[in-house]
Amino acid sequence: MPADDAIPHALEYADRWLAYRRWRLRIPGVQAAVRIGGELVLDTAHGVADEATGEALTSAHRFRIASHSKALAAIVAMRLVDEGRLRLDDVAQQHAPVLRGTDAGRLLVRELLSHGGGAVRDGDDVGFWHLAGPFPDHDGLLAIARSGVERIPASVEFKYSNVGFGLLGLVVEGATGVPYADAFARLLAEPLGLAATAADLDDGAAPLVTGHSALHSATERTALGSPAARALAAATGAVSTAAELTDALRTVVDADDRLLSAAARRRMRQQHWSTTGRDGGAGGYGLGLMLREVDGRTWAGHGGAWTGQATRTLVDAERDVVVSVLTNAIDGPAEELAVGLARLVHAALEGTDAPVERARSFEGSFASVWGRVDVVELGGRLLGVSPTAADPMAAVDELEPLDDDRVRIRAATGMGSGHETAIAERGADGRVARWRGAWRMEAVEAVPA
């Protein structure tokens, strides 16, 4: 078992790591939260909510969480399944009679939830994603449905569809008899006490972040608009904070029975399709949930891409761990940061009960003309972590304390100074000020000014 304070200690470093990554990658702002066993153990924010004004980003700022909306819509739908008001094998037109006579009306609820309906992604005019016009309203969504949504036959292959989740919103409205936003509030936000979370833009008191353009073709970011998602709210409209999002998506873990039955939670996490992520990695999709592997464990959750915002949440359903990272730039590496944060938490959870006092005495951030290293104890191991790497745990040096001032380097690769000795020189405060021997580095602040 890891030390009693292994998780808080790891999260203290994780917060510094997030701050450094934000600075290095020139992301305007990063908001993040970690929830373990239902307890919010990290709730942090770095950077600015708006580059133009310099307003500091806080944990209270709300983000457009985009396709996270699908996971939340799936929770709403599965609550209706638990209550007997909806069945996974119901056709959409059974609850949304306006869809009768369309191919959309014949799609099954489970096909809508799993992106198995073969439906068009956004319709034939995607100008709303480029802020060239409003998102479809009720009549606009019906026009898409009546023109035919099928692009491939249903239940043939995974085909991501915002329109499909818009149709699910109509199904929820039919099953509840109230607008989707009201059903969302009654079935999810209100029971959990999520004051900052809503199905779409609302009049909430908490401020919204400003979304920013990418740097892929410009040297400066510009502010981007954030319109209401309207009839596509169930697909992409929701607003929330990282802390509240970890609470909402915790409802799919094994230990949380606040909203869903155990069967509903298992069904949501069951893989229906294999997928390939934008980073080329293999994954899967359940009912409203993305699935991916991190450190040999399957994490559920979802991501979201909005005009000027990128977000990601990972859920370890067995260990009751939820990690959420929200960024306010369209090229914000939310997936990368969420996976890195999850790996740091995993390292602490999988640690040993080895004594940590001596190891922690070597901790600090150090740099030379060749690079930067964070020396940190995680799960009983003293590690040299490169904060410039996308994955903090991909190539670490494991350090073995020999005495109060020397460590032996166990290099992650043969290219380092493996099996050699680094000597710590301490300042008057007892902290390591510089390294000599196999390492030559000076202590630096964790986050540059």
Disulfide bonds with the S-S distance in Angstrom:
none
